[in-house]
Amino acid sequence: FLAVPEEADEYDWVVPGLLERGDRMILTGTEGAGKSTLFRQLGVMTAAGLHPFDHYAIPPKRVLIVDCENGPAHTRRKIRPLVIQAEAHGHEVRETNLWMEVHPEGMDLASDKDASRLLRWVSVIRPDMVMIGPLYRLAPRALNDDSDAAPVLALLNMIRARGACVLLEA
């Protein structure tokens, strides 16, 4: 197992030192703790080619944000200042790098219809990073145990297998 050359195990960073291709990060916290704010900052800065915490230049990545909680106007109000901040650092957020899907009604990722829709977006956009949530808006009923969450996690794992890192707000 360890006879493989070390250089074959190099990182494939989406965000250097933070997120590698295929990673899954689940962020939990109480209402109003800043989960959505952090995710938006991660997404916009990564799409702009800025490290989201240190603001040094990184290769811009394709980011798909699927907001299943907030409406379009709310989401635009929150995204615009981040785009302006990236531009102030000399990094434009290209339309080809930042994709927004806003579904305040939620999605049912256990259903063929919504699962196919999400996979179609991933196939067309080919994102390096997919940010989605919150978890309670991704299934039609409460997720009380592992069997309830299994279809949602299986779909997110399919996205990871296609080369994206997945960030889930819970």
Backbone torsions as a table, in degrees:
resi	resn	phi	psi	omega
1	PHE	NA	-44.9	-177.4
2	LEU	-85.7	-0.1	179.5
3	ALA	-73.8	-8.6	177.5
4	VAL	-67.8	135.7	179.7
5	PRO	-57.9	141.5	-177.1
6	GLU	-57.6	-35.9	-178.8
7	GLU	-66.0	-18.9	176.5
8	ALA	-73.3	-14.4	-178.2
9	ASP	-104.9	24.0	179.6
10	GLU	-65.3	151.3	178.3
11	TYR	-68.2	148.5	172.9
12	ASP	-116.4	77.7	-173.0
13	TRP	-70.7	137.7	164.0
14	VAL	-92.1	-48.0	171.5
15	VAL	-121.7	109.6	-174.3
16	PRO	-51.8	130.8	178.0
17	GLY	75.5	0.4	-175.1
18	LEU	-128.5	-56.1	-175.2
19	LEU	-132.9	126.1	178.3
20	GLU	-103.3	152.0	176.0
21	ARG	-52.4	131.6	-179.5
22	GLY	91.2	-8.6	177.2
23	ASP	-68.0	154.7	170.8
24	ARG	-127.5	127.3	176.6
25	MET	-121.7	129.4	176.6
26	ILE	-115.3	119.9	-178.9
27	LEU	-105.8	122.4	178.4
28	THR	-119.3	158.1	178.1
29	GLY	171.5	169.4	-179.1
30	THR	-73.3	162.3	177.4
31	GLU	-55.7	131.5	177.4
32	GLY	81.6	8.3	-177.6
33	ALA	-79.4	-11.8	177.6
34	GLY	105.6	15.9	-179.7
35	LYS	-60.6	-49.5	-179.1
36	SER	-65.0	-39.1	178.5
37	THR	-61.3	-46.0	178.7
38	LEU	-62.4	-45.0	-179.9
39	PHE	-61.8	-44.4	179.1
40	ARG	-60.7	-42.9	179.2
41	GLN	-62.2	-45.6	177.8
42	LEU	-57.2	-46.8	-176.1
43	GLY	-66.6	-49.9	-176.4
44	VAL	-67.1	-44.7	-178.6
45	MET	-65.8	-38.9	177.9
46	THR	-64.5	-42.0	177.4
47	ALA	-64.2	-32.7	-179.4
48	ALA	-78.6	-17.1	-176.9
49	GLY	88.8	32.4	176.2
50	LEU	-124.2	136.0	173.5
51	HIS	-62.6	129.6	-171.8
52	PRO	-66.9	-16.2	-179.1
53	PHE	-110.9	-37.9	-176.3
54	ASP	-99.9	-14.8	179.0
55	HIS	62.9	22.0	171.3
56	TYR	-85.6	157.6	-175.8
57	ALA	-68.6	135.5	173.1
58	ILE	-133.0	162.9	175.6
59	PRO	-62.6	129.5	178.0
60	PRO	-59.7	144.5	-179.5
61	LYS	-122.4	160.1	176.3
62	ARG	-87.5	125.0	-174.8
63	VAL	-124.0	130.7	173.9
64	LEU	-112.7	118.7	176.2
65	ILE	-107.7	121.4	177.5
66	VAL	-112.4	102.6	-177.9
67	ASP	-96.7	111.1	-178.1
68	CYS	-105.2	25.5	-179.0
69	GLU	-131.1	-44.2	-173.1
70	ASN	-100.4	153.2	178.3
71	GLY	-78.6	170.3	-177.4
72	PRO	-59.6	-44.9	-177.9
73	ALA	-63.4	-43.7	178.5
74	HIS	-59.7	-46.6	-177.8
75	THR	-63.7	-43.2	178.0
76	ARG	-61.8	-41.7	179.3
77	ARG	-61.0	-32.9	-178.6
78	LYS	-83.3	-30.8	-177.3
79	ILE	-80.2	-39.4	-176.0
80	ARG	-52.4	-49.5	-179.2
81	PRO	-61.8	-30.6	178.4
82	LEU	-70.6	-38.2	176.6
83	VAL	-64.8	-42.4	177.8
84	ILE	-62.6	-41.0	178.4
85	GLN	-62.3	-43.2	178.6
86	ALA	-62.6	-43.2	179.2
87	GLU	-64.4	-35.0	177.3
88	ALA	-64.3	-25.3	176.1
89	HIS	-90.7	8.0	177.3
90	GLY	82.8	19.6	-178.4
91	HIS	-124.5	114.1	178.0
92	GLU	-78.0	142.5	173.4
93	VAL	-94.9	103.5	-178.8
94	ARG	-75.2	144.9	179.3
95	GLU	-58.7	-29.0	-179.2
96	THR	-75.4	-10.3	-178.3
97	ASN	-106.0	-17.8	-178.7
98	LEU	-125.9	113.9	-178.1
99	TRP	-116.0	132.3	-179.1
100	MET	-119.6	129.6	170.3
101	GLU	-122.9	119.5	-175.7
102	VAL	-115.4	120.1	-177.7
103	HIS	-137.7	77.6	-177.2
104	PRO	-63.0	-16.9	176.6
105	GLU	-77.1	-8.6	-178.3
106	GLY	86.7	178.2	176.7
107	MET	-137.4	156.5	174.8
108	ASP	-113.2	91.3	-176.0
109	LEU	-71.6	-5.9	173.4
110	ALA	-85.0	-10.7	179.8
111	SER	-92.0	146.7	178.8
112	ASP	-59.6	-39.4	-176.4
113	LYS	-61.1	-54.3	-176.7
114	ASP	-73.9	-34.8	176.7
115	ALA	-63.4	-44.1	178.7
116	SER	-63.9	-39.7	179.4
117	ARG	-61.5	-47.4	179.6
118	LEU	-63.1	-44.6	179.0
119	LEU	-64.8	-33.2	176.7
120	ARG	-65.1	-44.6	176.9
121	TRP	-57.6	-45.7	-178.4
122	VAL	-63.3	-39.5	179.4
123	SER	-66.0	-40.5	-177.7
124	VAL	-76.4	-46.2	-174.2
125	ILE	-79.3	-33.3	-175.1
126	ARG	53.6	56.5	-176.4
127	PRO	-72.3	152.3	171.4
128	ASP	-85.3	-27.4	-178.3
129	MET	-137.0	132.4	173.9
130	VAL	-119.8	125.0	177.8
131	MET	-115.3	127.5	-173.7
132	ILE	-145.4	149.8	175.5
133	GLY	149.5	-177.0	4.4
134	PRO	-79.2	159.7	-174.6
135	LEU	-55.0	-41.6	-176.5
136	TYR	-65.3	-14.2	177.9
137	ARG	-99.5	10.1	-178.5
138	LEU	-106.9	4.5	177.9
139	ALA	-145.3	149.3	-174.2
140	PRO	-74.2	-18.8	-179.5
141	ARG	-132.9	170.8	-177.3
142	ALA	-59.1	143.6	176.7
143	LEU	-98.1	93.4	-173.9
144	ASN	-92.0	-22.3	-179.2
145	ASP	-150.3	179.4	-176.5
146	ASP	-60.2	-35.4	-178.3
147	SER	-68.6	-31.2	176.1
148	ASP	-68.2	-38.6	-176.6
149	ALA	-84.2	-15.5	-173.2
150	ALA	-54.6	-45.9	-179.2
151	PRO	-63.6	-37.7	179.6
152	VAL	-65.8	-48.0	-179.0
153	LEU	-66.2	-35.1	177.8
154	ALA	-62.9	-41.7	178.4
155	LEU	-65.3	-43.5	178.8
156	LEU	-64.4	-34.4	176.2
157	ASN	-67.9	-31.9	175.4
158	MET	-63.6	-38.8	178.8
159	ILE	-66.6	-42.3	177.4
160	ARG	-60.3	-40.3	-179.8
161	ALA	-64.6	-21.5	177.3
162	ARG	-86.1	4.9	171.6
163	GLY	103.7	4.9	178.7
164	ALA	-98.8	154.1	165.4
165	CYS	-91.5	147.9	-175.5
166	VAL	-120.1	127.9	176.6
167	LEU	-114.5	123.2	-176.2
168	LEU	-116.9	125.7	173.8
169	GLU	-88.2	128.5	-178.8
170	ALA	-125.2	NA	NA
